[in-house]
Amino acid sequence: MKLNSSQLGKQLQGPLAAVYAVSGDDPLLCQEASDAIRAASRIQGFSERQVLHVDKSFDWGLLYQAGASLSLFAEKRLIELRIDSGKPGDQGGAALIDYLQRPAEDTLLLISLPKLDGSTQKTKWAKTLIDSPHSQFVQIWPVEVSQLPGWIRQRLSQAGLNASSEAIELIAARVEGNLLAAAQEIEKLKLSTSTSTITAENVLDSVGDSARFDVFGLIDAALGGDAVHALRMLEGLRGEGEEPLFILAILARELRLLAALAMQVQQGVALERAFASARPPVWDKRRPLLQKALQRLTQTDTGAMLQQAQQIDAQVKGQAPGNPWSSLTRLLLQLAGTPLKLTEPLS
């Protein structure tokens, strides 16, 4: 059965299904849906947890073994099956179908998947996962640009905060659709402000007073052509344990915006008009940075950089050779207009 994220909470208040699948591309919403399932399973006595990561060499016999083996420490267990590629292959598909026909007793299986494309949804294993009476398929839909201010307002309310419309617009412009970044901004505001009503000045102060290396500051440094500062911030983020996939997501969003703007400029559209029609909207204070980048980057340049971003995404997920940190460095250098060659790869 298919559920959306708003229906999941109510479903988890009753008897739990044997299998849950969470599918979507937004990391925050997928994480929160999975966390809700984990919390409900703990309440209902699923006190043991086992995590299985599926890659090309994954032994699908482990799924059978995990479900069939007896636990020495708990009567009920949670098994997490993470299929980052969204494609289990023929052997994996057959294993999932077989498991769904005979789910293990006293076991809850939580499957993590990216958004499934149309062809994947038509496969036998996906249809079985969606239609099985033993499973709940949780489809995570992205928050549209027009919905983002409302989502931010609701999130602020959950944190015990109110905010002016201008403050919410500033947060929305800063995160540009990235919900994980929005949640981080709200948490930072909660910790850094002494009032429950957030103003635009609070948002600006929070941004300016942030002492930690910041992904958005990294992107701004590269847009502004400051390659040295950008690389120093990248190393700082790496040292803080920031995930390369998160940095890449913000960088790719910026590259898509640049590509769209470069295409309009190449077609003879005035840059201010291109800014005005951009989606998501471009905050006035960021326009000079984007303009500076567009003075040195063409539509061809941005297209090639987007292809490199796709390659880095595959590297992060283990689907392509290469070091994603080294590749991120090269991509940021190109964005900054300094395509230097590294003397040695980053470890």
N, C-alpha and C positions, 0 to 999 in steps of 0.2 A: 504494500500500500504506500502511496506517495503522501508525504506530509511536507508542509512548509515550516519554516523555523518558528512561526507564531503558534502553530498547532502542536509542536513538539512538547512544550511544557505541560499542556493538559494531558497528552497521551502518557507522559512519564509519571503522572500521578496515580495511574492504575497499574494493572499487571504489565510487566515488561515483556516485550517481544523477545524471541530467541536471537534475532539478528537485527541490527541497525546498520544502515549505510548512510554516511554523511557525504554529500557530493556538492562541490562548488569550488569557485576560484578565489573567493575572498577569505584570506587566512584568519582574520579576526572572527568573522561570523561562523566559519567552520569550526574553529577552536572552541568557541563558546557553546555551540551545539554539542560537540563531543564532550565538553566538560559537564554539560547538563546531564548527558547520558551516564557519564561516569559517576556523578554525584547520586543520581537515582539508583544506580546499581549498588553503590555502597550502602545506601539506606536500606535496600532490600536484601542485604547480606552477601553480595558478591565481593568478598574481601580479598581475593587473590587476583592478581593482574599479570598478564603475559602479553608482550608486544612482539609482533612478527612484521618485519619489513620485507616487502616483495621487491626483488630485483630480477635480473635475467637469470641468475643462478639459483633462485629460490627453490627450495625443495617443498613442493606442495604436500608431501607426506607429513610435514610438520603440523599442518592444520588438522589432519586426522589424528595425529598423536596427541596434540594439545587437547582436543575434544574428548579423546578416549581415555587418557591417562587419569588416574585417581590422584587427588590432592592429599598431601599429608597434613596440610595446615588449614584448609578451608573447605567447606561443603560446596560453596558456589564460587565460580571464577569468571573473570572478564578477560576475553581474548581480543586484542586489538590487531587487526590486519590492515596494514597501511600499503595501499597500492598507488604510489605517487604518479605512475605513468597512466593510470586509468585503463590499462590493457593487460589483463592477467595472462593472455595467450590461450592457446587451445587447452593445454594441461590445466592451467589455473581455472579457466572457465568451466571445465568438466568437474574440477574439484569443488568449486562453489555451488554448482548445480546439485551435486551429490550431497553436499553438506546441507543445503536448503531443504532437501527432501527428507533428511534425517538429522535435524539439529541435535547437538550433544546435550544431554540432560544436565541441569544445574550449571549451564554455561551460557553466557551472553557474548555474542560475537559482534564487535563494533568494527565496521569496515570504513576506512577513510579513502575517499576518491576525489580526484579533481572533477570539474564539470565534464560530463560525458557528452561527446558530440553526437550528432544524429545517427551516424553509422554505428557507433558503439552501442547506442540505446536499442538498436534493432537486433543486436546479437542475442543468442539464446540465453547466455548467462545473465546479461543485464535485464532482459525481460523477466527472467525467473526471479531475480533479486527484487525487482519492482513489484511483481505480481504475487509473490509467494505469500501465503497466509501466515508464515512464520516470521516475516520481515517487515520492517518499516524503513522506507527509503526517504531520507530527509534531503530535499532539494533546497540548496542555499542560493537564493537569488541576490544579485548585487543591488546595492542602494543606488538609485539613479541620481544624477546631479541635482535634479529638481527636488529630490527627496532628502538630500544631504542636510540642509539646514534643520529640517524637522527632526532628523535622526540625531543631530548634534544637540538640539534642544532637549530631546528626551534623555540623552546620555548625561547631559549636565544635571538634569533633574534627578536622575538616579544617584548622582554623586552629591546631591544636596545643594546644588548650585543653580542660580538663575543667571540669565545673561541678556544683555541688550541685543537687539537685532543686528546692530553694527558689529558687536563682538562675535556673534555667531557667523556673520558673513566673513569676518577676518579669519576665523578658524577654518571655515570651509575653503576659503581661497588658499590658505597655507597648506592644507592637506591634499587639496585637489582630488578628492574622491577616495583617498586611501583611508579606510576606516580604522586600521591599526594605528596609523599616525594620528588620527583624530582622537582615539581613545588615550594615546600617550599625551597629547596636548591637554586634554581635559584633566588627566591625572596630575600633570605638572601644574596646572592652574589651581587645582584643589590643594596642592601642597605649598604653593608659593604665595597664595593670596589669603588675606585675613578676613575678607568679606565674602558673604554668600552670593552677592550680586556682582557678576563679572561684567566689566566694561571693556570697550575697545582698548583703553589705555592699559588695563590689566593684561590683555592678550599681548600687546606690543612689549610691555615690560617683561612678561614671562619669556618671550622670544629673545629679547635683548639680554636678559640676565642669565640665560642658560649657559653654564660654564662647560658642560660636557660637549664633546664633539657631536655635531648634529648632522643628520643625513641631508636635511634641506639646506643647511649652510654649505655642505659639501657640493651640492648641485649648483648653488648660487656662485660659489667660488669658480667652478668650472665654466659656468655660463659667462662669468665676468672675465675669463681669460687668465685667472690666477692659478696656473698649473701647480706651482710649488705649494700654495696653501691647500689646494684641493687634495694633493697627494698626502700632505701631512694629516689632513682630516680623515682621509681614508684609512691611514695607518692607525689613527686614534680610534676610529670606529671598530676596526679589526681587533685592536687591543682590548676594547671594552666588551668584545664578544658579540658584536652585532652580526646578524645573519647576512651573508652576501645576497641572498634572494630578496630580502627586504630592500637593501640598497638598490639592487637591480630594478625592482618594481618601481621605485620612485624615479630612477634614472630613465627607465623606458617610457614612463608616462611623460616626462619632460621631452624626450626625443620625439614622441608621437605628436606632441604639441608643436615642436619646432618644425617637424616635417609638414604638418598641415599649414602652418604659417608660411613656410618657405614656398610651398606649392602655390598659395594665393599670391604671394609677392611676385613669383615668377610669371603668374598669369596677369600681372599688372594691377592687382588690387593694392590700394594704399595700406600701409602697415597698420595705421590706426583703425582702419575699417576691419582689417583682418583680426586685430585684437578684440574689437567689439563683437565680432561674430564667433569668436572661439568658444568651444565647449570642452572642458569647463571654462567659465569666464576667467580672464587674466586680470589679476589684481593690479591696480595702477602702479603701485610701487615696484612691481616686478617687471614692468614693461621695458624699462631701460636695460636691464640685464638680458632679456630676450632679444631686444633690438641689437645689442652689442654682439650677441652670438650669431644673429642672422646676417650681420655684416661680413662674417668670415665663413659661414656655412651655407651651402646650396641645398636644394632639394635632393640632389644626388648624394651629397655628403650625409644628410640625415637618414636617407633610405639605407645607405650602406651601414650606418651606425646601428640602425634598428635590427638589421640582419645579424650584426655582431652581438647585440643584446640577446637575440634568440639563441645564438651559439652559447653564450654564457649561461643562459637558463638551462640548456642541456648539460653543460658542464657541472653546474650545481647539483643537478639531479642524477649525475653519474651516467648520462646518456651520450656523452661526447668526451673525447680526451681533452686534457688541458686543465690548467689551474684557474678557477674562476676569479681569484683575487688578482692574479697577474693580468687576466683579460680585462677585469674592471679597471685596472690601472691604465692600460692602453686606451680603453674607451674614453675614460675621463680626460686623458691627455689630448685625444682627438677633439673632444668637446671643447676643451680649453684652447684649441688651436696650436697645440704643441705636440705633434705626433712623434715623440722621441722613442727610440728603441731602448728597451731595457737591456742592460748588460748581462743580467742573469734573472731567471724567473723568481717570483716570490714563492717562498715555501709554504 
